[in-house]
Every structure is written in C-alpha cells, then in structure tokens.
Amino acid sequence: MASTGPEIHNWQQPSGAELSGLLDSPLHFTKVELRVLGLPQHESFRSAVGSRLQREALLVRLHGSDGLFGIAECSARPDPYYNAEFLEGCLAVLRSFAVPAMRSGMRLAELQQALRRIRGWQFTTAAVLDAALDLLRRSGVPDLLDRWPGQRLSRIPAGISLGIFDDAASAERRVQQALAEGYRRIKLKCSPSQDHGVLRAAIAACADTECALDANGSFSEDELELVLELTEGVAMLEQPFAPDRLDLHARLHAQRPGLRLCLDESVHHAGELESAIAMLALTELNLKPGRVGGQLNAVPLLQRCAAKGLGCWIGGMFESGVGRVANLRHAACLPQATAHDLGPSARYFERDILREPVRMGSDGMIEPGSEAPVELDERAVEEMTMQLEYLEPGR
C-alpha cells in the first residue's frame, strides 16, 4: 500500500470577525423537511450493539427561496442501543421541540442557543444546525470547516470496520478482502460473548496492517483481564467499557500504557472530553461529529485534541453519502490520523443518494472531490423514501 502521501493545503487563520459573521448570519427558509430513507446494505453488519441489513437514514432539509436548500443527516440508529437517541425519538424531538423553536430570519447563533435548551439528543440537533450551515454555504457563507485555520487534506486515508464473525474462515476471508481493497486500518468489532478464537484468527489475518478492536462498551469490570489478553498484538482498542466508566478506561491505560486507548460513546460534549483527559482515560478520540452536536461543536473538539497531543480521527454511523461527505470534510482537518472509519459508498450500500458516490482508490485513499455542497440523486432519494413530512417553523 505504498503511497506518495496525502496532498496538504495550507489554510489561513480566520479572524474573529469572520467567525462572528458566521454566527450572525440570518437563516431564511420556509419549511423543514423530515425524510426517512431505507438504504439496503451489501451485507449484514454485526457488533456488540446489534445487527442490521438496512440503514434507515433521517435527512433534515431546510427549504429556502428559489430552490435553495440546506440538508444534513441525523446519524442516530433506529434503536437506543448505541446511545439514548433513536430514530422515532429523534423525529418526536424535531416535531415537538426543535422545529417549533425555529423561525425564518433568525441568526445562526439564535438557532444554536434555542437548541441548547434540548438536553442530550445531539444527533438530532446536529442535523438541524448542520442543515442550517449547509443552507448558508449554498448562499455563499463559508462554514467553520471552510475557515479551518490549519492544514487540510485533499485525500483521506480510509479504514474499515468489520463486524463480529461466526467462524475463523469467514473472518480471515473478509480481512484478506479488505486488505486487497487497500484499506489502511482494519478495525474488528468484538464482545466478551463472541468466540475469541475467531477474533484471534481475524487479528492474525491483519498481518502488517494496523489492527484495532472496538468493543462498543461491552466489557465489564470483571473482564479487565480478558481485555488485556485479547489486545495482545493490537495497535488500538476502542471503547472497551461502558461510557460512564472512565475509571475503568483509566485503569486499563495504566496497566497497558503502550496500547492506544480510544473513546467513542463516552464523549458527547467538551466537558466529557475534559473529564477523560483529566483522568488519563484515553490517548485518542473517535470523533463522530453528530454525536457531539454537529460541526459547531466538533471543530472545537478537533482543536482541543490537537492542543493536548491526543490522537483524533473521524468515525461513522453507516451514514448515507450526505452524512459521509460531511464526515470526510472533518477528516480533511486531521493530517496526522492514520485512517478514518469512512469508506466509499459501495462499501455500505447497493445504491447511494449522491449524484457522485464517494469512491476510494486502490491505495485506500478517498478523494472527497469538490468542496461544493453535495448534489443529491433526487430520483434515488424519492425511491428510497419510507416516510416524509413537512413542518412549518415557529412564528
């Protein structure tokens, strides 16, 4: 997988006036579209959280004048097994609280402040705020990622997250396929209840490629020794213990300081990241922008990780192309990351909803393409629609 390395662009530090100008930008829209799509997956994906064969994607679209719109994806699962948010709950929060708090002409800062009254539900409020940012971009107002002060990549290193396998032969075959496709990191889902012989076979099949494990918080305090055993020869371990057990993550880090310890579900906002840093409970962060409330919150966390010397990379929630392109834009701000859990459209779906699907080269690098807002395949959107409603903003 030799490569000449990612191409890097230098970006200038935006002024305080520029950032204030973004937050002061007025939002003009007439209605809010909530659309649930069903995107069939190529294969079933199994983790400690559960299994699924279809991505149910919730899109939030703000309709402006003259055909202008802003769109974003709510990355929540249909069930509350990853975190407390779930698709039907997200729709209820949007209908009853988020959309009634919106009004055409309000400034972005006013929308952000109104949504802060909603405790939790970061995936949900992220979709509203990111749709607002997309609406502004389409009207010519750069967002925070457009104004990113550091380096930006034009090619993004892709990793792959593989589910739990039932037998060693299947695991080895799928790992070898991923290596042949060029992925730069193999991340294996794991749990205390799986066949650990199968897991060890999958780890061994990763050969010289970076290998990581992701437990989705499934191990208990009594299984610390098992965690230590399973991570022999592994470069990185993600979220072994429950999100609220930073103490166990800190204990594991103290016992295995050479293991890169990554948090995911534990960090929903800046305060949780600061607590984890203070407790020495992580060495890197899987940042899912939607999980922390969207771009306006994700960008400061990227900067905080850089200031503290923490590794940071971008994870995904099996988003459609709308959510994945947004995640790739964040990944472009992280030139030190070895890989991100952001594969091409064909990795996940039989058909994506973008005019130009996300593609990966044989070297495991993704070129996000134009920095312009995404163009939808509106026919695909219509054909995959499971549920659609239009709401008027509050007065």
Phi, psi and omega in degrees: 000040180298145182211151176283358179093158183290145175279135186240136175251142176266133180241147183274149177296122177289151179279162176300326179295323179295316180292319177297324179298323177296310182294333179275357184292131178281147180251120181246113180211159185251331181204161180244124179260128174246120185227127176254125179250153172246108181254109179298135177270157177294325185211159176291144178237124184240130176224185176294342179281325182152186181240153175202154180244356183216139174267119173266105187259127176259117178255137174248123181235127174263120181267123176258204181266160176056034177081357179289143177208167171229138186224147176207162182250135171274120190272005183297151174282168175286349181236163180267042186261341173274309169214193189287344182279147175210157194306309181296326176293320177299316178299319180296318179295319178297313182294316191268336188231312186289305183296319176299338179275355183263149173210143180296137181096347179292150178284156179303320179298324179291320177296315178302315181294320179296320182285340177295341177292339181276113180283131182072206177055044182295320178302321184290309181291331176299320181298321179292311182295319181289328173295322177295318178297322179293321176299317178295318179300317181292341176262007174101010180257114181296145177266188183295325180288326173298329184261011183308129188281344185257210181277150176231137180275144172263350177224132189250125177288129185256136170249170180231140176254119183253142183284183179283133182255154180273336182214157185295322182298316179296318180297312181297318180297318182289322177297314180298323177296316180296321178295319180295330180283346174104004182302140187267354173209139175251118177248126184253126173291145181214163177204160179293340186266352182284171174284110186286341172295321176296318179298316180297322178296320178294319178298315181298327182289343181290345176053235185270002179277147178304127181243135180227157175241149177225116184261352181051038174070026189269350181269148180257173179301324181289349184252021179300318180296323177296319177300315179299321180293315185289338184267007174299127180080010180254140183282323187214143176236130182250130171042064178291326187247169182305151184305327183271003182257062175297333178298320180289322176297320178295321179295317178297317179299321179293325181278332181227069185295338180281348179275126176290121184251119187248138173255147178228277185300341182286342189242107177250345180201176187300322182298321179291324175296316180297321178297317180295320178296314181298327182271001183056045185260005179203158169241346175206165185234129166274104183264114171258109188309319179296326182295335181256009175103011176098185188303320184297334176262329183292319183299314175299328178289323173303315182292323180293318178300317179297319181295327182267001180071023179271142172294149179209136176214167187257128177257172181228168179234036183060038180294156167293179180302331179299309180289326183289320177297320177299318179294322178296326178296323175292318181299329180297343180271004187237074184293342181273348183289136179286330180192161176233152177279062186223091181270178178287166180305319184293342177295327188254311196239151173294329180205129178264180185249016176259150174298321177242100180300157176289130182237153179237139176282170180293346178270008178079017181250139178252132174259108183301341180084208183298146175281000178291156177303155184296149174252125184273147166274091188297331177294316178297319179302312181296317184291333182265359184292128176257332185205139182213135174209153178241134180238144174270139178293162177297160182263000000 
